[in-house]
């Protein structure tokens, strides 16, 4: 019974570790990841849906909540003007159901 409780707690904590609470940096040097926003879904590594609530931004599946405070963020990003300067190329979707990884090889960037 204790093992089951321990495993449940570990799984709950580790699930929250990968929540996609994102802070937009003013300076490239402060960021964990450089991001380019594309107009075309087919060019993206990740389709992102902007969540209204922090609690909706769970997992590593493109559900992002943008926070005002750097200390609340799991990832700090900087938006670049050129695709060639980006670590990650994203496409913003209006639909939560479209969020997710297109190129799974880049998934490690958001852990």
KAFEN-V980730 format. One record per pair of residues at least 4 apart in sequence whose ideal C-beta (glycine too) atoms are under 7 Angstrom apart, sorted by the first residue. I is the first residue (numbers start at 1). J is the second residue. D is the distance in Angstrom with one decimal. If there is no record, write none. Layout:
i: {I/I}
j: {J/J}
d: {D/D}
This chain:
i: {1/2/3/4/5/6/7/8/9/10/11/12/13/15/18/18/18/19/19/19/20/20/20/20/20/20/20/20/21/21/21/21/21/21/21/22/22/22/22/22/22/22/23/23/23/23/24/24/24/25/25/25/25/25/28/28/30/31/31/31/32/32/32/33/33/33/33/33/34/34/34/34/34/35/35/35/35/35/35/35/36/36/36/36/36/37/37/37/38/38/38/38/40/41/41/43/44/44/44/44/45/45/45/45/45/45/46/46/46/46/46/46/47/47/47/47/47/47/47/48/48/48/48/48/48/48/49/49/49/49/49/49/49/50/50/50/51/51/51/51/51/52/53/54/56/56/57/57/57/58/59/60/60/60/61/61/62/62/62/63/63/67/67/70/75/80/80/83/87/88/88/93/93/101}
j: {5/6/7/8/9/10/11/12/13/14/15/16/17/58/59/60/111/57/58/74/57/60/63/64/65/74/75/110/54/57/65/67/72/73/74/64/65/66/67/73/75/77/67/70/73/76/66/77/79/30/31/76/77/78/34/78/76/76/77/78/75/76/77/75/77/87/88/109/78/80/85/86/87/77/78/79/80/86/88/90/80/82/83/86/89/79/90/92/43/44/89/91/91/47/91/89/89/90/91/102/88/89/90/102/103/106/62/88/90/101/102/106/62/91/93/98/99/100/102/62/64/90/91/92/93/99/62/63/93/95/96/98/99/64/66/92/56/57/63/64/65/56/65/65/63/65/63/64/65/63/63/107/110/111/99/100/99/100/101/96/99/72/73/76/110/85/86/89/109/106/109/98/99/107}
d: {6.5/6.2/6.2/6.3/6.5/6.4/6.2/6.3/6.3/6.0/6.2/6.9/6.7/6.9/6.0/4.6/6.0/5.5/5.3/5.8/4.8/6.7/5.9/4.7/6.8/6.5/6.9/6.4/6.1/5.7/5.1/5.4/5.9/5.3/4.9/4.9/6.9/5.5/6.9/5.9/5.3/5.7/5.5/4.9/3.5/4.9/6.6/6.0/6.8/4.2/4.4/5.1/6.6/4.7/6.5/4.7/6.1/5.0/5.5/3.6/5.2/4.9/6.9/6.3/5.1/4.9/5.6/5.5/5.4/4.9/6.0/5.1/4.8/4.8/6.9/5.5/6.9/5.9/5.1/5.8/5.3/7.0/4.8/3.6/5.0/6.6/5.8/6.5/4.2/5.4/5.5/5.4/6.9/6.3/4.7/6.1/5.3/5.6/3.8/5.6/5.5/4.8/6.9/6.0/4.3/4.5/5.3/6.4/5.0/5.5/6.6/6.9/5.4/5.2/5.1/5.2/5.4/5.8/6.5/4.9/5.2/4.8/6.9/5.5/6.8/6.3/6.1/5.6/5.3/6.8/4.7/6.9/4.0/6.0/6.6/6.7/3.9/4.6/5.4/6.4/4.5/6.9/6.9/4.7/6.1/6.8/4.9/5.8/3.6/6.5/6.8/6.4/5.2/6.3/6.0/5.3/3.5/5.1/6.8/7.0/5.4/4.3/5.4/6.4/6.2/4.2/5.2/6.1/5.9/5.8/5.4/4.1/6.2/5.4}
